C-alpha cells in the first residue's frame, strides 16, 4: 500500500493527504467461544475479532463472476476447497451484502443463515477433523464498497463508470465473494469473469487460455497458482489498453491502463520490468509467475499491491511508488503477516525498498533519507505511534511506513550491509508463500548477526517516543 510521505521528499504514494492522528485505536474484543462443532466467527486476530473464520483452512477459491457496469449487478458462484481443522457442524464465511441463493457442501444442499457480514453454513453431515470439503455458494446483487475514514477511505469492490476498481485491503474481499477474509489463511485462485463485449477483466496471475465471446459478453479466465491472501485478490474491469511482454530477466509482464492514462502505459511497463528485475537481485528470486500493474480511472488516492498486478487508483505512478508496490510482492504478498499488528513487516519493508530504489537511481542515499526523518522533532506524531503494534483504527499510520523503514536502516547500520542483505534474502526464502511474525524476524536477525538486538527493535518498534539511538 502506498501513501504520501512528508514535505521535501519525492511523492511516491497517496495523492490525498494522509490524516494520521495516532489515537488509541479501537479496543479489542475477543470473539465469543463457539459451541462444540462450530467454527469460530473470527480467525483469532484480537484487533479484528470478526475477520476471517475459525475451524477450517482454505486451499483454493474458484470464482465465477458476471458483472454488468450499466446495472452494477454482480452474479457469482464461489467454489471453495477447504480442510476442516476440527469437528464442524457449521462454519462461517465472510460476505458483505449480496443475496445468497443457495449453498452446498460436497454436493449436498446445506442450510445457511446471515448475520451482519457472517454467512453461517451448516452442512448436511458434520465434517470430521482433517476432512477435505468443497463448499459452493451462489449469490448475486450490487456490491457495496466499504468506507472507513480511519483507514483507507473507500475499498473493496468499487463500481466505476465503465466497470469496477477492486482493491480490498484490509478486509474488503467479502464485498464481492464469500471468503475466509484474513491474511492468515492464504489460498490459490481461479477467476472466471464475464463482462460486456469490449471490456477487459483483469485478475491476479496469468490468463488461462484466450478470452471467449458469446451473446455479446466476453469471459476472461485468470489463474493465480501461488498462495494469496484474500485482500490481494482483484477483479478490476473496464476499458483498458494493454502492453504485454517480458522483463529483461525473462519474467512475463502485463500492464494495463485506462484510456485516460494511456500516456503512462509505456512508463508503467518499463518501470515495472526494470524494478522487478532489480528487486530479484536484492530480495531473492521473484516469487510469482508474472509482474505488471494497472492504472484505473477511479481516484482512490492510493495504490495497492495486488498480487502480480499492483493497482494505481487514478494517478500516474512514478518509479518510487512502483518500487514500493513491487517490493510488496516479496514483503506482504509472498511473505504475509499472521496478524494485522505486524503490518510494519509489509509497509516498513516496502518503504525501505523505496529508499533503496532512490539510492540505486541516485535520487537520495538511504542514510540521507534516514537522517532527514531522524531530524523530525520529538513532538512529531510519528514518534508517539509504535509501528510494531499497528492499531485497527489507524492501520496505515505514517509511523508503520516511515518509522518501520527507519527500523530496518537502524538494523542495517548495526549488523552491516553483508548480514543485512543476507537477512532479507533468507527471510523471503524461509517464509516464501507463507506467513510470518515480528518475533520471527527478530530471531532471524539475531541468529544471522550473532548479536542481541532486542534493545534496538524495542526502541524502534515498540516505544511511544523518539529513539535516542543510534546517533
HELIX and SHEET records of a PDB file:
HELIX    1   1 UNK A   46  UNK A   48  5                                   3    
HELIX    2   2 UNK A  173  UNK A  175  5                                   3    
HELIX    3   3 UNK A  230  UNK A  232  5                                   3    
HELIX    4   4 UNK A  259  UNK A  264  5                                   6    
HELIX    5   5 UNK A  265  UNK A  283  1                                  19    
HELIX    6   6 UNK A  319  UNK A  327  1                                   9    
HELIX    7   7 UNK A  340  UNK A  342  5                                   3    
HELIX    8   8 UNK A  344  UNK A  361  1                                  18    
HELIX    9   9 UNK A  366  UNK A  374  1                                   9    
HELIX   10  10 UNK A  381  UNK A  384  1                                   4    
HELIX   11  11 UNK A  398  UNK A  398  1                                   1    
HELIX   12  12 UNK A  399  UNK A  403  3                                   5    
HELIX   13  13 UNK A  404  UNK A  415  1                                  12    
HELIX   14  14 UNK A  417  UNK A  430  1                                  14    
HELIX   15  15 UNK A  438  UNK A  449  1                                  12    
HELIX   16  16 UNK A  454  UNK A  457  1                                   4    
HELIX   17  17 UNK A  458  UNK A  462  3                                   5    
SHEET    1   A 8 UNK A 108  UNK A 109  0                                        
SHEET    2   A 8 UNK A  99  UNK A 105 -1                                        
SHEET    3   A 8 UNK A 132  UNK A 141 -1                                        
SHEET    4   A 8 UNK A  73  UNK A  84 -1                                        
SHEET    5   A 8 UNK A  56  UNK A  68 -1                                        
SHEET    6   A 8 UNK A 187  UNK A 196  1                                        
SHEET    7   A 8 UNK A 217  UNK A 228 -1                                        
SHEET    8   A 8 UNK A 206  UNK A 207 -1                                        
SHEET    1   B 8 UNK A 108  UNK A 109  0                                        
SHEET    2   B 8 UNK A  99  UNK A 105 -1                                        
SHEET    3   B 8 UNK A 132  UNK A 141 -1                                        
SHEET    4   B 8 UNK A  73  UNK A  84 -1                                        
SHEET    5   B 8 UNK A  56  UNK A  68 -1                                        
SHEET    6   B 8 UNK A 187  UNK A 196  1                                        
SHEET    7   B 8 UNK A 217  UNK A 228 -1                                        
SHEET    8   B 8 UNK A 212  UNK A 214 -1                                        
SHEET    1   C 3 UNK A  91  UNK A  94  0                                        
SHEET    2   C 3 UNK A 118  UNK A 122 -1                                        
SHEET    3   C 3 UNK A 111  UNK A 115 -1                                        
SHEET    1   D 3 UNK A 146  UNK A 148  0                                        
SHEET    2   D 3 UNK A 153  UNK A 159 -1                                        
SHEET    3   D 3 UNK A 164  UNK A 167 -1                                        
SHEET    1   E 2 UNK A 200  UNK A 203  0                                        
SHEET    2   E 2 UNK A 235  UNK A 238 -1                                        
SHEET    1   F 5 UNK A 240  UNK A 246  0                                        
SHEET    2   F 5 UNK A 252  UNK A 258 -1                                        
SHEET    3   F 5 UNK A 290  UNK A 296  1                                        
SHEET    4   F 5 UNK A 310  UNK A 313  1                                        
SHEET    5   F 5 UNK A 303  UNK A 304 -1                                        
SHEET    1   G 2 UNK A 336  UNK A 337  0                                        
SHEET    2   G 2 UNK A 435  UNK A 436  1                                        
END                                                                             
